[in-house]
Amino acid sequence: MKTRGIIKGERWLRRSLCVIAAFVLIGCSGGYSFTGASIPPGAKTLSVATFPNNATTVNPQLSSKLTDELIQMFSSQTPLSVMNGSEGDLHVEGEITGYDTRAAALSSNDEVSMNRLTITVKVRFTNSIDPEANFEQSFSRYRDYSATLDFSSVEAGLMGEIVTELCEDIFNKAVVNW
């Protein structure tokens, strides 16, 4: 008989702890997400301006890909609502300043063996809730590819990988305070 009372007591305790934990998690939705993003209390909206392509070499898909992926990253990893214009509590804008492919490595007989695609963006981040979090910074990422490959055959894949990394860098600088 005593064993049954202990088992019932343990069940009650476990259930109570689960309910308390659920309330704590629900109540902590103010400024933290499981992605590590730290959104200031009071920030509800985000606006992202289209990044114009001011690089010497222009890839026509790059501007929209970068802008769309940045919006997607913020909307999927934060509770912010995306809005048009520049009136968001958090606002991201900038421009593409570099899109270059150059030799990255030479072979033993002094021929190019690897090329490198580098994309550089200049970003301005405005936090109307916490102006001390504002920044203006350039971000650059690259990918190497074999010189035996035709650039046009690998360009889209390389660009996609670089854009993802650039968006992660921008997102982390803007809202992840590690």
N, C-alpha and C positions, 0 to 999 in steps of 0.2 A: 504493500500500500504506500509506503513512503517513497518508493521508487517512482510511482506514478505521479505523485505530487511534485517531485523534483523535475521530472520530465516536462510536466505541464508548466511549471515555473520557468524552466529554461526556454520553452517555446514562447511563453509570454514575453520574456526578456528579449529574445531575438526579434520578435515582431515589433516590440516597442522601439528597439534600437534602429530597425529598418525604417520605421515611420519617422523617427526623429532625423535620421540621416537624409531621408527624402525631403523633409521640410527645410533642412539646412541647405541642401543643394539647390532647391527651388528659390530660397531666399537670397542666395548669393549670386543672383544674375545681374547685379549692378554693373560691374566693370571687368569681369574676367571671363574668358572662354577657355575651353579645354585645348585650344590651339596655342595658347600662350599670349593671345592678344590682350592688351590692357587698354580698354576703351575708357576715357574719362567719364565719370558720372555726368549725366546731362547731355552727352553726345548721342544724337539719334540718327543723324543723316550724314551721308558721304556724297561728295560730288567729285567726278573725275573728268577733267577736260581731255579732249582728243589731243594726243601728242603729235604735233606736226613733224614731218620728216625734213630736217634741215641739214642732213648729212650730204656730203659731196656725191656719194653714190646712193641712189634711192631705190629701195625695194617697195613697190606699191602696196604690198600687203602688210608691211611692218607696222605702220601707224595704227591701223585698226586692230591688228592682232595684239599689240602691246596694250592698247587702251582697253579692249574687251577682256583680256586675261586679267588685267589689274582690277577691273570692276568685279569680275567673277571671283577673284581671290578674296577681296574685301567682303563681298556679299555672302560668300559661303562660309567664311571663317569669323565673321563678327555679326552682331545683331543689328548693325546699321542698315538703314534704308537708303538705297541709291536714288539720288535725284539728279535732274538735269541742271545745267548752269554751273555757277560757282558759289552757290549759297549754302553748301553743306556745312555742318558743324566741323567736319574734317574735309579738306579739299586737296586734291592732288592734281598738279599740272606740270607740264614740262615739254621738252622737245627731244627728238632723236638728233644727236649731234655727230654720230659716227657710225658708219657701216662700211668696214674695210676688210679686204682680204689681201693677205700678204704671205710671203714665204716665212715659214716657221722653223724649218730644219733643212739642213743640207745632207746629202748622202756622202759617202766616202770619195766619190769622184766629182764633188762640188756641184752636183745637180740638186735642185729642189726636190725633197722627198715628202715634206709635209707643208700644207698651207694652213693659215689660220683666219677664220672669220671672227671679227671683233665688232660688237655693237656697243655703243655708248649712248646713254641718255642723261640729260640734265633734268633733275626733279625739284620742284618747289612744293613743299607740304605745308599747309596752313591748318592749324588747330585753333579754332575760334574759342574753344572752351579753355584751353591751356596754351597760350601763346609761346610759352617757353619751350614747347615741343616742336615749334616751327623749325624747318630746315630747308636749305637749298644745297643740293649735293649732286655730283655726277656719279653714275654707276656704270661700270663696264664689265662685260663678260665675253668670253671667247670659246671657240671650239676649233680644234685642229682636225684636219681631214687629209687623206692621202693625195698627193699631187698627181697621182695617176687617175684620179676620179675627175669627171667633168663637174665643175662647180654647180651648174644648173641642175644636175641630178641629185645633189646632196643639200642644196641651199635651203629648201623648205624644212627639212628635218633639223638641220643645224640651227636655223632661225628659231624654230619652235622650242628647242632645248634652251637656247640662250634667253629667249623671251621669258620662259618660265623662271629661270634663275634670276633674271633682272626683277621680275615681279615679286619674287620671294624676298630679294634684298630690299626693295622699296617698302614692302609690307612690314618686314621686320624692323626697319629703321623707323617707320611711322608709328606702329602700334605694339611692337613686342619689345618690352623693356628688360632685356636680359642683362 
